[in-house]
Amino acid sequence: MDQLGQLEMFSVFVVLFAIFVVLGFYGARFRRGNLNDLGDWALAGRKLGSFLTFFLQGADWFTAYSILAIPSSVFVSGAFGFFGVAYQTMVFAFAMIFVPTLWIRARERGYITASDFVKDRFRSTTLSIFLAVVGIVAVLPYMALQITGLQAVLTAMLYGTVGASHVEEIALIIAFIILAAFTFTSGLRGATLGAVMKDVLVWIALLSIVAVIVPSVGGFGHAFQSLPAKYSTINPSLSLAFSTSMLGVVISAYLWPHNINASLGASSAGRLKRGFALAPLYAVPLALADLMGALVLKVPSALSFLSNFPTSYRGILVIPSLLITKFPPWFAGLALLGVFIGGLVPAAVMAIAQGNLLARNIVKELRPSTSEKGVTSIAKWASAAFKFLALAFVFTVPASYALQFYLVGAILIIQLMPAVFLGLYSDWFKSQALIAGTALSIAAGVYMVLSVNHFKQITTTLYPTPLGSIYIGVIALAINLLVTVVVSAAIPRRKVA
């Protein structure tokens, strides 16, 4: 792309970003409420209907990183990378089982976080604080991964620009200052309006890529016939790794605090269910786009563009490379802005969820005298701080390390399942048992990750067994359930007079 085309692309990108910013700040006026109230600021007053819930779920789950990372996984690993397509269609069916029930309990009792529910259900402040800490820690690298997606977009757009790395850093800092400002003032309302814009642009971008690229390579069948076999078949020895990785993602998806936060913003359980029922539609353009991780090998112009970058970084640039080399500059700017704000919107919701946990489930518990307005203020400032902490994380830790920290984070977050999901249907578990099970499973999971990587750089989260490699998060969850059940059974029950 020549300099004139690059200027055109940037102009469209900046104009649309300005519209996104206006929507974010307008959120403070959208369905007005008392933004000094934590429930109003963090959950949009629980006023989101089916339509907005659908868009927010899509923005929370189909993020910038997923839009870029799954095609990247296919590009690097072949057909194994398609496990992302499989879990995309299953996540919302699994969420439908538990999350609407949690929404009903939350509405009845005024819960804002899952830790609120756990404290009330198991009558344990210690357990509530412990799970809040786990949630905050696990989300931080996940938010950082959104920023690596933003970096990929800027890296592709700025290629050939003098001082590109410094421009990229400045652009990210400015974007996060603006994000922190409108999140502070608008809360979940601003993120929701941004989600609508993001999702529309992403749908246009991904469907357009498929419409242009597939015919240009002679169709799926012709293209895959001439590609290496790894792009169409999975080694049978990896079948257990494939299925358990998929299972781990499905179980953990709606234990992430930001996904719970977005769900509790729905105006009714019925509207939340309709939002979940529609959300798998996102898997259609994403599944087709994921195929681009293989088909890009048949697009010479995109491969030529990718050759300008280190081999380890090319995968995450698959989608940007196709947009920049196969579309007019104005369309590339529009589509890349969609991917860019596809990282900003979930980052905003993640930071809101972290702020909620810190203010309501840690500070308020340790300092009960804190007023409700004070709790909201702490949550707002904390959400801003967490955004910049994640940004600092990305600036100081190589992207390859950040990815592995995310996979370890998923191992942590899945351990909340017994307390949160199973706790919805039974209070048989004892709080002491849940603390022991969660703590031991987290310790075991982290140890297994370190040992399987020989206590060096983390390159895998699969543990070898006689049956085959298994995702460590699933093994740790099995340990969690076993310990929780055994300890709960061992603790004497109180006799009812």
N, C-alpha and C positions, 0 to 999 in steps of 0.2 A: 504494500500500500504506500503510495507516495505521500509527501507532506501535506498536500491539499486534502487528500482523502482522510488522512489522520486528523487534520483540523476539523473536518466535517464530522467525523466520528466523535471526537471530543465535545464538539458543540452540542450535538444531540444528547450525549451522555450528561453533560452539565445542566442543560435545560430541563431534562426529565428528572434529574436529581433534585433540582430546585422545586419541582412540583411535588416530589416525594416529601421534601422537608416541610412544605406548606401543609400537606395532609397531616404530617406528624404533629405539628403545632395546632392545627385545627381540631385535633382529637380532644383537646381540653374543652371545646365547645360542643362536641358531638355527644348527643344524649346526656346533657349536663347532669352533673352530680356534685357531691361534696368531695373534692379531690384531696381534702385533708383527712378523709376517712380511708383507712387502708383497704377496705373491701371495695370502695369506689375506685380508688387509684389503681390497685393491683388487679382487680377482677372486672374492671369496666362496669362496676355496679351490678354485676350479674345480669346484664341486659342484652347480651349478644344472641341474636336469633340464628336460625339454621344456616342462612346465607353467610353471615359473618363468621359463624363458627366453622363452617366449611373452609373458608379462606384462611382463617387463623390456624386451623389444624394443618392445612397444607403448608403454610409458611413456617410453622414450627417443626414439621417433620421433613418436608422436601426443601432442604436448606441449600445455600450456595455450595457448601461442601459436598452434600449428596449429589447435587447436579453435576459437580465436577469430578468427585472421587469415584463414583461407581463406574463411569466410562473409563476413568484412569485405571481402576482395578481390572477391568476387562482388557484394556490395552496391554497391561503388564502381565496379568495372570491367565488370561484367556477365559474360558467358559466358567471357571470357578467364580469369577467376578459377578456372575449373574445371580449369585445367592441374594444379592441386593434386590433384584427384581422379585424374587420369591417372597422375601419378607415384607416388601412394600404392600403386597396384596393381603398379607395375613395380619399385619399390625393392628388394623382398625377392627377386624373381627374379634381379636383378643381383647382389645380395649373395650369393645361393646359389652363384654361379660362383666367387667369390674367397674369401669369409670362412671357410668351413669348411676350405679349404686352409691359410689363415693360422692357424686354430685348431690344426690338426695340427702345423704347424711350431712353434707356440708351446708346445704341450704337450711336444714332443720336446726342445726346446732351452731351455725355461724362460722364454720371452719373456713380458713383461707389457705391453709397448707395441709399436706398429708400429715405433718407432725402434729397439727392440731387434733386430727382424728386419732392418731396413735396415743396421744396423751390422754384423751378422753376415754378411749376404748379400753386401754390397759392400765389406766390410772397411774401413769409413771412419767414424771417430769424428766427423769434421767434418760429414759428411752427416747422421749421426744427430742431432747437436746442432742443426744447421740446421733439420731437419724438426720437431724437438721445439719449437723456438722458434716456427715457423710455426703448429703446432698450438695452442700456448698462446695466441698472439695472436688467432688466428681464433675460438677458442671463447669468448673473453671477451664480445664483443658478442652472441653467440648466447645465452649465459647471461643477459645483460642483457635480452634479448627475452622470456625466460620471466618476468622480473620485470614487464615491461610488461603481460603477461597477468594476473599477480597483481593489478597495479594496477587493471586494468579490472574485475576481479571486485569488488574493494573499493570502487571508485568507484561501481559500480552499487548495491551493498548499502548504502553510506553516504549515498546521495543524500538530501538534506534534513536530514541530521544536522548539528548545530552543530559547527563546527570539524572538518569531515570530512577536510580535507587533512592536518591534523596527526594525526588518528586513523589515517588511512591509512598515514602514514609510520611511526608508532609500531608499528602492527600488522605492517608489513613487517619492521621491525628485529627485533621479538620473534620472528617466524616464522623469520627467518634465524639468529638466535642459537640457537634450538632445533634448526634443521636442521643447523647447524655442529656442535652438540654431539653429536647422535646419529650424524652421519656420521663424526665423529672417533672415536667409540667402537665403532660397528658396521660402518663401511665399506659395501661393496656389499650386504652382507646386509640392513642396515636399509633401504637404498633399494629392494631387491627386494620386501621385505614391504610397504613403502609403495606400490609399483607395483601390487601385487595389489588393494589397497583402492582406489587411484585408478582403475584400469581398470574395476572393477565399478561404481563410482559413475558414471563417465563413460558407460559403456554404457547404464545405466539412464536417465541424463539425456538423452542424444541420441536414443535410441529413443522415449522418452516425448514429447520435443518433436515428433518426426515424427508420432507417433500422434495427438497432440492438434491440431497446427497444420494438417496437410494436409487432414483432413476439414472443418475450420472454414473453409477457403478454397475448398471445392468440388473438391478434388483437384488434382493436378499439372497435368493438361491444361487444366482450366478456368482455373486461376490464371495459367498462363503465356500463355494466349491474350490476356489483358488487360494483360499487362506490356509495357514497351517492348521492341523487337526486340533490343536489345543483350544482354538476358538469355537469349536462346535461340539467337543466331547470333554467329559470330566474323567480324570483318572479314577477308577473304582476305589483305589486306596484312600481317596479323599472324600468319599461319600459321607462318612461319619463327621468329618470336619465340616463339610458343607452344611449338613443338616443341623448339627449342634450350634454352629455359628449363627445360622438363620434362627434357630429356636431362642438362642440367647438374646438376639436383637429384639425379637417379637415380645418376649417376656419383659425385657428391661425398658421398652419404648415409653410406656406410660407410667413408669416409676421415676423418670426424669422429672425434677421439680417444675421445669418450665412447661412441660406437656400437661402436667396436672393443673398448673396455674391457668393455662389457656382453656382447659376444659371446664374449670369451675366458673369461668366467665359467662358460660351459656345461660340463657334466661330460663331454661327448663330442661329436665332430663330428656324429654321427647325431642326438643330441638337439638340437643347434644347428640342423640342417637342418629338423627337425620344428617347432621354434619359428618358423623363417623361413616354413615352409610354411603355418602357421596364422596368422601375423601379418597377411596381407592381409585377414583377416576384419574388422580394424579399419576398413578402407576403406568397409565397408558403412554403419555408422551415421554415419561422418564425411561420406561422400558425400551421404547424405540430409540431414544437418545443414547441409552447404554450400549446399544448395538454399534453406535458410532465409535466406541472404543476399539472395535475390530475393523469396521469399514473405513476408518481413517487411513488404514494401510493401503487403501485403493485410491486415495485422493492425493496425487503428487504435490499439488500446491500446498496442502496442509502439512504434508511430511517435510517439504522444503522449509516451511516456517518453523516447524518443531525442531529441525536440525540445528537451529540457532541457539538452542538451550541445552543444558546438561541432560544426559540420558535419564537420570533419576527424576528430573522435573517435567519431562515431556508429557507423561500421562495426564497430569492435572490440567494441562493446556489443550487437551484434545478438542473440547467444545469451543473454547475461544479461538483456536486455530482455524476451525471450520467457519466460524462466523466472520473472522477477519479476511480470510482468503476466498470465500465463496459467495459473499453477499456485498451489496453496496455499503459504503461507509456509514450512511445514515442508519441503515438497518442494523449494522454491527453495533453501533452506539446504543441503539434502543435495546437490543437483546442483551448486551453486556451489562447495561444498567439494571436490567431485570435480575441477572445473576448476582450483581453486586449488592443490590438491596435485599436479595435472597439470603445474604449473610447478615445484613444489618438488622432486619426484623427479628429473626430468632435470637440474635445477640441481645436485643432489647428485652425480649420476654425472659430469656435466661437470667439477665441481670435483675429484672424485677423479681423473679422467683428467689434468687439468692438474697436480695434485700429483704424480702418477706421472711425468709427463714432466719436470717440474722436478727432482724428487729423483733419479730413476734415470738420466735421459738427459742431464742438464746438470750438477747438483751432483756426482753420483757420478763422472762422466767428468772433471770438472775437479779433483775431490778424491778420488782413488781410495782413499785411506785411510779414507773414511767407512764405518762398519760397516753391515751390513744393517739392524740395529735403528735405527741413525741415519738411514738412508735412509727407512725407514718413518715415523719420527717427523717428518722434514722433509716428507714427502708429506702427512701428516695436518694439520700446521699450515698448509702451503701451500694445501691444499684449503679450509680455513676462511678463509684470507686472500683467496683468489680469489672466494669467495662475496661477501664484503663489498666487494671491489673492484668487482664487477659491480653491487652495490647502489648504490655511490657513483656509478658510471657513469650509472645510471638517474636518480638524484637530480639530476645536474648536466647531463645531455644530454637535450634534448627527444626524445620518443618517435619523432618523424618522422626525426630524425637517426640514432637507434639502429637503426631498420629498415634504412636505407641502409648503415650500417656492417656490418650482418649480411650484406647482399647482396655487399658487397666481401669480407667474410670467406669467403663461399662460393667466390668467385673465387680466394682464396688456397688454400683447403683442397683444391680439385679438382686443384691442381698436384702433389699428392702421388701421383697415380695411377701415373706411370711407375715410381717407386721402390718403392711398396708393392704395387700389384696386378700390374703387369707383372713386377716383380721376383720374384714368386712362381714364375714359370714360366721365367725366364731370367736369368742373371747376365751376359748379353752387354753390357748397359749399363755404362759406366765411371762410377765415383763422381764424377769431375771433370765428366763430361758431365751427370750428374743434377743436380749443384749448379748448373752453368751454366744448364741448361734451366729448372730451377725458379726460380732467381733472376731470369733474364731474363723469363720468362713472368709472374712476379708483378709485376715493374716495368712490363712492357707492359700488363698488366691494370689496374693502378692508374692508369697514365697514360691509358689509353682511357676509364676511368670519369671521370676528372677532365676530360678534353678534351670528351667528349660532353656533359658538364654545364657546359661553359664555365668550369671552375675555380671554380664557385660551389656552392650547395647541391646535393647529389646527389639527383636525382629519378628517375634511370633507370640501369639496368645493361645496356641494349641498345645495340648499336653499329650505325649505319646502313651498309648495303653495297648494291651494285647488285642483289643478290638479295633484299634485305629486311633488316630489323633482326635481329641475332643476339645472343644472350646472350654477354656479354664473357668469361665464364668458359670457354666452349667455344672461342672464338677464342684465348684465352691458352693453353689446353691444347694446341691445334694447334701453336702456337709452341713450347711446351715439348717436345712430341714431336719436332718437326723439329730443334731444336737438340740435343736429347739423342742422336738417331740420328746426326746429322752429326758431332758431336764424338766420340761413341763410335767411329765408323768411322775417324775421323782419328787416334785414339790408337793407336800401334803395339801389337800383341798380344805378350805374352811368348812366346818360343819354348820349347816343351817339349823337353827333351833326350831 
